[in-house]
């Protein structure tokens, strides 16, 4: 898989964490740098762990799906992209959150925003992609996007978060089509 595709996947996967960080930046008024770092670190770490879990699981089942692996990757990426678009149109993130986010809430948000990364890791296993480089790219991009998102939220509020998630969903769907097209041609 080309590095450019990995970067686009990293950007797309980071959008949930970015949106939560933007919303948190709007809500949390004190210790901005500390909170931005905590959110970015937690989101980046979970975005690295979850694809590894998905990849390890997928490698166990890859022999069973070798003939249809490109269809599985296409379907998974399409579902994730569609889910991101649906959620962007349906849910207001952290609207009812407290001003301070507890460790439990932060960990819950980290898991919730990285479930998509678990599925992407699964699809990486099905199309036989080595996991180390994508995991590093995804984690670094998520850290940077979350850190920046916190400060963007403090300055610009909710102007962009829905549009960014819709674009991210469309990117994942496009990558799914690319994988399918490459294997069929």
N, C-alpha and C positions, 0 to 999 in steps of 0.2 A: 504494500500500500504506500503510495507516495506521501511524503511529509506534508505536502500542501493539503491533502485530504485529511490527514491526522489533525492538522491545525484547524481546519473547518469543523471537524467533529468536536475538537476541544472547545472551540468557540460556541458551537451549538449546545453542547452539554453544559457549558458554564452559564447559560442564560437563565436557568431557574435560580441558581445561586446569585447571579447578578441582580435579578428582579427582587429577590428577598433582601439582598444587601441595599438596594436602592430604597425599598420600603423601610428598612431598618434605619437607614441614614436619615429618613424623614422623621422617624419616631424618636430615636435616641438622641438626646440633646447634649449629653455630657461625655467626656473622655472619648472623643471621636476616634483618635488614632488607636487607642487601646481596643475599642470595640471593633473598629475596622479590621485590625490585625486578627482578633479572635475569630471573627466571621470568616475572613479570608483563609486563615490557617485551617479551620475546621472544614470549611467547604472544599478547599483544595485537597486536604488529606482524604476525605471520604470519596472525592472524585477520583482519587488514585486507587483506593482500596477496592471499591466496588467493581471496576472493570476487571481487576485481577481475579476476584471471586467468580465473576461471570465467565471469564476466559478459562479458569481452571475447571469449572463445571462443564462448559462447552466442549473442552478437550476430551472429557470422558464420553461424551455422546457423539462426537464428530464422526466416528466410523459408521454410526447408524444413519447419518444424514449426508454423507459425502456426495451423493448424486443430486441432492436438492439444496445444498448449502447456500447457493446464491439466492434461491427463492426464500430461504429462511432469513438470511441477512436482509434482503429486500423487505420482507414482511415485518421483521422486528424494527428496522429503521423507519419504515412507513408508519407503523403503529406508534412509535415513540414521537415522531414528528407530528402526527395527527393529534396525539394526546397533548403535546405542548401547545399546539394551536388552540385546541378546545379549552385547555385550562387558561390560556391567556385571554380568551374571550369570556370566560365564565367566572373566574375567581379574582378577588382583590386580596393580595397577599398581605398578611400581617395587619390588616385594618383594625382588628380588635386586640392586637398584641399589647402587652404591658410596655412601659417605658424602658424597663430593664429586662434583658433576656437572660433567663437562668441557664445554667449549664445543660440541664435536661432539655429545655426548649431548643437550645442551640444544637445539641446532638440530634434531636428529633428533626429539626430543619435540615441538618447535614445529611441525614439518611434520606429524608424525603426528596431532597434536591439531587441525590445521586443514584436513585433507583434506575433512572434512564441509563446511567453509566454502566450499571450491572448488566443490563440487556445489551448494550453496545459491546461490552467485553465478551458476552456470550456469542454475539455475531462475529467478533474478531476470531474466536476459536473456530467457528464453522467455516470461515474463509481462510483459515490458516495464517493469520497475521501474528507475528511476534508481539508480545505485549509490553515489553519494557519501554520502548520509545513512545508509543501512544500514551501510556500511563503517565510518563513524565510530562509530556506535552499537555495532556488534559489537566493534570494537577497544577502546573505552572500557570496555564491560561486561566483556570478557575480562580486561583489565588489572586492573580492580577485583576481579573474582572470583578471579583467580589470586593477587593480592597478599593478599587476605583468606584465601584457602584455605590459603596457606602457614602462616599463624598459627593458623588453625583446626586444621590438622593437628598443629601443635606442641602444642596444648592438648587436642584431643579424639580424635586418632588416626583410626582407620578406621571410626568409627561411622556416618558419613553418605555416604561417597563412592559406594557402589553405588546407594543409594536416589535420590540426586540425579541420577545418569546415567539411571536408569530414567524418572524424571519428565521429564527433558529429552527423551528419546526420544519419550515420549508427547506432549509439547508439539509437537514437529516433525510427528508423524503428524497431530495435530489441525489444525495449520496447513495441511498438505497437503489434508485433507478440506475445510477452509474454502475454499481456493482452488478446488478442484474444484466444490464446491457453488455458489460465486458465479458461476462460468462456465457451469455447467449451468442455473442458474435465471436 
